[in-house]
Amino acid sequence: MKGGSFLMHRLYPEGETLKLVVTTAEVAGIPLEDALEAFGGHFVPFCLQEGYGNILRVLGGSLKDFLNNLDNLHDHLENQYAGMDAPSFR
């Protein structure tokens, strides 16, 4: 990835986040799995800090419920961000 910056509330091509994590792992000299876990460890608290906690909580009290309801979250976000094409887990 070359230069640039990322802004909140802006759409980026699918795969851009993964490229960012892969590049981070390469530069840091750590396994991709560790970089992905660190990303998740940052992303969830970030979502909570940015006010998405209530939305995440209503998706379910267990991992199974959360994953089953993840499409509902993506539908909600697609309504808020015009042009977003969220993945489906149905």
C-alpha positions in Angstrom: 0.0 0.0 0.0 1.3 3.4 -0.9 0.8 6.5 1.3 -2.6 8.0 2.0 -4.8 7.9 5.0 -8.1 6.5 6.1 -11.1 8.6 7.2 -14.0 7.5 9.4 -17.5 7.3 7.9 -16.1 6.8 4.4 -16.4 3.7 2.2 -13.3 1.9 1.0 -13.0 -1.0 -1.4 -13.6 -4.4 0.1 -10.3 -6.0 0.9 -8.6 -2.7 1.8 -8.7 -3.5 5.5 -7.2 -6.9 5.0 -4.4 -5.3 2.9 -3.7 -2.9 5.7 -3.5 -5.7 8.3 -1.3 -7.8 5.9 1.1 -4.9 5.4 1.2 -4.2 9.1 2.1 -7.8 9.8 4.9 -7.7 7.2 6.3 -4.4 8.5 6.1 -5.5 12.1 7.5 -8.9 11.3 4.7 -10.8 13.0 2.5 -13.6 11.8 -0.7 -12.6 10.0 -2.8 -14.4 12.5 -1.3 -12.3 15.3 -1.9 -9.1 13.4 -5.6 -10.1 12.7 -6.1 -10.9 16.4 -4.6 -7.5 17.3 -6.8 -5.8 14.8 -9.9 -7.4 16.3 -8.7 -6.5 19.8 -8.6 -2.9 18.6 -11.7 -2.9 16.4 -14.2 -4.0 19.0 -13.2 -1.4 21.6 -13.1 1.2 18.8 -16.7 0.3 17.8 -17.8 0.7 21.4 -16.0 4.0 21.8 -17.7 5.3 18.6 -21.1 4.6 19.9 -21.9 1.2 18.3 -22.1 -0.6 21.6 -25.9 -0.7 21.8 -26.1 -2.0 18.2 -23.6 -4.7 18.9 -25.4 -5.8 22.1 -28.8 -6.2 20.5 -27.3 -8.7 18.0 -27.3 -11.4 20.7 -25.9 -12.6 24.0 -23.9 -15.4 22.5 -21.4 -15.8 19.6 -23.9 -17.9 17.7 -26.7 -15.3 18.1 -24.3 -12.5 17.2 -23.2 -14.3 14.0 -26.8 -15.2 13.1 -27.8 -11.5 13.4 -24.7 -10.0 11.7 -26.6 -9.5 8.4 -29.1 -7.3 10.3 -26.2 -5.0 11.4 -24.9 -4.9 7.8 -28.4 -4.0 6.6 -28.6 -1.2 9.1 -25.2 0.1 8.1 -26.0 0.0 4.4 -29.0 2.2 5.1 -26.7 4.7 6.9 -23.9 4.7 4.3 -25.1 5.1 0.7 -23.1 2.9 -1.6 -22.0 0.4 1.1 -22.1 -3.2 -0.1 -21.7 -5.2 3.1 -21.0 -8.9 3.0 -23.8 -11.3 3.8 -23.5 -14.4 6.1 -26.9 -15.9 5.2 
